[in-house]
Amino acid sequence: MKLGFEEPQTPYSSGSQSARAWTERWVRDWVYCPNCGSPKINSFPNNKPVADFFCESCKEEYELKSQKSIFGSKVLDGSFRTKCDRLAADNNPNLFLLNYDRKALSVLNLFVVPKHFLVREIIEERKPLAPTARRAGWIGSNILLNQIPQSGKIFIVRAGQLESKESVLSKWRHTLFLRDQEQETRGWLIEVMKCVDTIGKRDFQIDDVYAFENQLSRLYPDNRNVRPKIRQQLQFLRDRGYLDFVSRGYYRLRSES
């Protein structure tokens, strides 16, 4: 995989339009499918809602967002209604996020967020456009990257260095069990995974997760049994190989690769 853009010349006068052309071509030419490992993915025709690429082998779809700066806590996205509709669809796309160096014409970072992490809770509704705007009343969305667990951000390129393909595919498989769950169940599991991330230790106690009880109660005000729900999610994550049960009340975060 080469990290440089092959053709710096484009018909666009706008820097952002040129960068989009470079990054899209680079993804089409060099990026493999992180789901099945197929060496190439293909571009969709222009103007397809949400998705930009697809894999002929496994039919996974991908959306690409690219920018010069490192992605922060939020990523601007398109129509809020369209995004919410796609979240419930089987072909909801996975998300590629790419940072590039404008002067060096090369890729700095590329990571993928598998679609099973893209739940309704991480989509933020933006304010409608003003009545004076060309698309008055249109409502966009933000993807809240800071609400996605670390296991949901799989780097293919990090700081200008390639991650091994075997590691990428292994990390992808590590959380595929989430796809079998309904949106609400996935939301709970992802919240508990984020709690484990915040604890910041590979080995932790169930009391460490109970410390987030108030936070989870605010997220799910209709649930009056948050601690039993936490235990249920930890047991599920253990059964799916995301965590190991060490001893009564003690867990260990399993390595992704």
C-alpha positions as CSV (number, residue, x, y, z in Angstrom):
1,M,0.0,0.0,0.0
2,K,1.5,3.3,-1.1
3,L,0.5,6.3,1.1
4,G,1.2,9.0,-1.5
5,F,-1.4,10.4,-4.0
6,E,-0.6,9.3,-7.5
7,E,-2.0,12.3,-9.5
8,P,-1.7,15.7,-7.8
9,Q,-3.3,17.4,-10.8
10,T,-7.1,17.7,-10.8
11,P,-9.6,19.8,-12.8
12,Y,-10.7,21.5,-9.6
13,S,-9.7,25.0,-8.5
14,S,-10.9,24.4,-4.9
15,G,-8.4,22.7,-2.6
16,S,-11.1,20.8,-0.8
17,Q,-12.5,19.4,-4.1
18,S,-9.0,18.4,-5.2
19,A,-8.3,16.7,-1.9
20,R,-11.6,14.8,-2.2
21,A,-10.6,13.5,-5.6
22,W,-7.1,12.5,-4.4
23,T,-8.4,10.7,-1.3
24,E,-11.2,8.9,-3.1
25,R,-8.9,7.7,-5.8
26,W,-6.3,6.6,-3.2
27,V,-9.0,4.5,-1.3
28,R,-10.2,2.9,-4.5
29,D,-6.6,2.0,-5.6
30,W,-5.1,0.9,-2.4
31,V,-7.5,0.2,0.5
32,Y,-8.5,-3.4,1.1
33,C,-11.8,-4.5,2.7
34,P,-11.4,-4.7,6.4
35,N,-14.3,-7.1,6.7
36,C,-13.2,-9.9,4.3
37,G,-9.7,-8.9,3.3
38,S,-10.4,-8.5,-0.4
39,P,-7.5,-6.5,-1.8
40,K,-9.8,-3.9,-3.5
41,I,-13.0,-2.0,-2.9
42,N,-15.0,-0.2,-5.6
43,S,-16.5,3.2,-6.0
44,F,-20.3,3.7,-6.1
45,P,-21.6,6.0,-8.8
46,N,-21.6,9.7,-7.7
47,N,-24.4,11.1,-5.6
48,K,-25.4,7.8,-3.9
49,P,-26.8,8.7,-0.5
50,V,-24.4,8.0,2.4
51,A,-22.1,5.3,0.9
52,D,-19.0,5.9,-1.3
53,F,-17.5,2.4,-1.8
54,F,-18.5,-1.2,-1.7
55,C,-16.7,-4.6,-1.6
56,E,-17.7,-7.0,-4.4
57,S,-16.7,-10.0,-2.4
58,C,-18.7,-9.5,0.9
59,K,-21.0,-6.6,-0.1
60,E,-19.9,-4.4,2.7
61,E,-20.4,-0.6,2.1
62,Y,-18.2,2.2,3.2
63,E,-18.5,6.0,3.5
64,L,-15.4,8.2,3.4
65,K,-14.7,11.4,5.3
66,S,-11.4,13.0,4.8
67,Q,-9.7,16.2,6.1
68,K,-6.3,17.8,6.8
69,S,-6.7,18.1,10.5
70,I,-7.0,15.2,13.0
71,F,-10.6,14.3,13.6
72,G,-12.0,15.6,16.9
73,S,-15.0,14.7,19.0
74,K,-17.5,15.3,16.2
75,V,-17.6,14.6,12.4
76,L,-19.9,16.7,10.2
77,D,-22.3,14.4,8.4
78,G,-25.2,14.8,6.0
79,S,-29.0,14.8,6.4
80,F,-30.1,13.7,9.9
81,R,-33.2,12.0,8.5
82,T,-31.2,10.1,5.9
83,K,-28.6,9.0,8.4
84,C,-31.2,7.7,10.9
85,D,-33.0,5.8,8.1
86,R,-29.7,4.1,7.1
87,L,-28.8,3.2,10.6
88,A,-31.7,0.7,10.6
89,A,-30.9,-0.7,7.2
90,D,-28.8,-3.9,6.6
91,N,-26.6,-2.0,4.2
92,N,-25.7,0.8,6.6
93,P,-22.2,1.8,5.6
94,N,-19.0,1.5,7.6
95,L,-17.1,4.7,8.1
96,F,-13.6,5.5,6.8
97,L,-11.9,8.5,8.4
98,L,-8.8,9.8,6.6
99,N,-6.3,12.5,7.5
100,Y,-3.9,13.7,4.8
101,D,-0.8,15.9,4.5
102,R,-1.7,18.6,1.9
103,K,2.0,19.5,1.2
104,A,3.3,16.0,1.0
105,L,0.2,14.8,-0.8
106,S,0.1,11.7,1.3
107,V,-2.1,9.9,3.9
108,L,-1.3,10.4,7.5
109,N,-4.1,8.4,9.2
110,L,-6.9,6.1,8.1
111,F,-9.2,4.3,10.5
112,V,-12.5,2.6,10.0
113,V,-15.5,2.6,12.3
114,P,-17.5,-0.7,11.7
115,K,-21.1,0.0,11.2
116,H,-22.2,-2.0,14.3
117,F,-20.8,0.9,16.3
118,L,-23.0,3.4,14.5
119,V,-26.0,3.5,16.7
120,R,-28.6,6.2,17.1
121,E,-27.1,7.5,20.3
122,I,-23.9,8.7,18.6
123,I,-25.8,10.7,15.9
124,E,-26.4,14.3,16.9
125,E,-29.1,16.4,15.2
126,R,-27.9,19.8,14.1
127,K,-30.1,22.9,14.2
128,P,-32.2,23.6,11.0
129,L,-30.7,26.0,8.5
130,A,-31.9,29.5,8.8
131,P,-34.9,30.7,6.7
132,T,-32.5,32.8,4.7
133,A,-30.4,29.8,3.7
134,R,-30.6,28.2,0.2
135,R,-31.8,25.0,1.8
136,A,-33.9,26.7,4.6
137,G,-35.0,24.2,7.3
138,W,-32.6,21.4,6.2
139,I,-31.3,19.5,9.2
140,G,-27.8,18.0,9.2
141,S,-26.1,15.6,11.6
142,N,-22.9,15.1,13.5
143,I,-21.3,11.7,14.3
144,L,-20.0,11.8,17.9
145,L,-16.7,10.1,17.6
146,N,-16.0,10.6,21.3
147,Q,-19.0,8.3,22.0
148,I,-17.4,5.3,20.2
149,P,-15.3,2.8,22.1
150,Q,-11.6,2.5,21.2
151,S,-12.4,-1.0,19.8
152,G,-14.6,0.7,17.3
153,K,-11.8,2.7,15.8
154,I,-9.6,0.4,13.8
155,F,-6.5,2.0,12.3
156,I,-5.2,0.9,8.9
157,V,-2.7,3.8,8.7
158,R,-1.5,5.5,11.9
159,A,0.9,8.5,11.9
160,G,2.1,7.6,8.4
161,Q,2.7,3.9,9.2
162,L,0.8,0.9,8.0
163,E,-0.8,-1.4,10.5
164,S,-0.6,-5.1,9.6
165,K,-3.5,-6.4,7.6
166,E,-3.7,-9.4,9.9
167,S,-4.1,-7.1,12.9
168,V,-6.8,-5.0,11.2
169,L,-8.8,-8.1,10.2
170,S,-8.5,-9.5,13.7
171,K,-9.7,-6.3,15.4
172,W,-12.6,-6.2,13.0
173,R,-13.7,-9.8,13.9
174,H,-13.3,-9.0,17.6
175,T,-16.5,-7.0,17.8
176,L,-18.6,-8.6,15.0
177,F,-20.9,-10.1,17.6
178,L,-22.5,-6.6,18.0
179,R,-24.1,-7.0,14.5
180,D,-26.4,-9.7,15.8
181,Q,-28.0,-7.4,18.4
182,E,-30.9,-5.0,18.1
183,Q,-30.2,-1.3,18.2
184,E,-31.2,-0.9,21.8
185,T,-29.2,-3.9,23.0
186,R,-26.2,-2.7,21.0
187,G,-26.5,0.7,22.6
188,W,-26.3,-0.7,26.1
189,L,-23.3,-2.9,25.2
190,I,-21.4,0.0,23.6
191,E,-22.1,2.1,26.7
192,V,-20.6,-0.5,29.0
193,M,-17.6,-1.0,26.6
194,K,-17.0,2.8,26.9
195,C,-17.1,2.5,30.7
196,V,-14.4,-0.2,30.5
197,D,-12.4,2.1,28.2
198,T,-12.7,4.9,30.7
199,I,-11.5,2.7,33.6
200,G,-8.3,2.5,31.6
201,K,-7.0,-0.8,33.0
202,R,-6.9,-4.2,31.4
203,D,-7.9,-5.8,34.7
204,F,-10.8,-4.3,36.5
205,Q,-13.5,-5.1,39.1
206,I,-17.3,-4.9,38.6
207,D,-17.4,-2.1,41.2
208,D,-15.3,-0.1,38.7
209,V,-18.1,-0.3,36.2
210,Y,-20.8,0.3,38.9
211,A,-19.1,3.7,39.4
212,F,-20.9,4.7,36.1
213,E,-24.3,3.8,37.4
214,N,-25.5,7.4,37.6
215,Q,-24.3,8.2,34.2
216,L,-26.0,5.2,32.7
217,S,-29.2,6.0,34.6
218,R,-29.3,9.4,32.9
219,L,-28.9,7.8,29.5
220,Y,-31.6,5.2,30.2
221,P,-34.0,6.9,32.6
222,D,-36.7,4.2,32.1
223,N,-34.4,1.5,33.4
224,R,-34.7,1.1,37.2
225,N,-32.3,-1.8,37.5
226,V,-29.0,-0.4,36.2
227,R,-26.7,-2.6,38.2
228,P,-28.3,-5.9,37.1
229,K,-28.2,-4.5,33.5
230,I,-24.4,-3.8,33.9
231,R,-23.9,-7.3,35.1
232,Q,-25.9,-8.7,32.2
233,Q,-23.8,-6.7,29.7
234,L,-20.5,-7.8,31.3
235,Q,-21.6,-11.5,31.1
236,F,-22.6,-11.1,27.5
237,L,-19.2,-9.5,26.6
238,R,-17.5,-12.3,28.5
239,D,-19.5,-14.9,26.6
240,R,-18.6,-13.3,23.2
241,G,-14.9,-13.2,24.0
242,Y,-14.5,-9.5,24.5
243,L,-13.8,-9.9,28.2
244,D,-12.4,-12.8,30.3
245,F,-13.9,-13.7,33.7
246,V,-10.9,-13.9,36.1
247,S,-12.7,-14.5,39.4
248,R,-15.9,-13.4,41.2
249,G,-16.3,-9.7,40.5
250,Y,-13.0,-9.5,38.5
251,Y,-12.7,-9.2,34.7
252,R,-9.9,-8.8,32.1
253,L,-10.2,-7.0,28.8
254,R,-9.1,-9.5,26.1
255,S,-6.6,-8.5,23.5
256,E,-8.0,-7.7,20.1
257,S,-5.3,-9.4,18.1
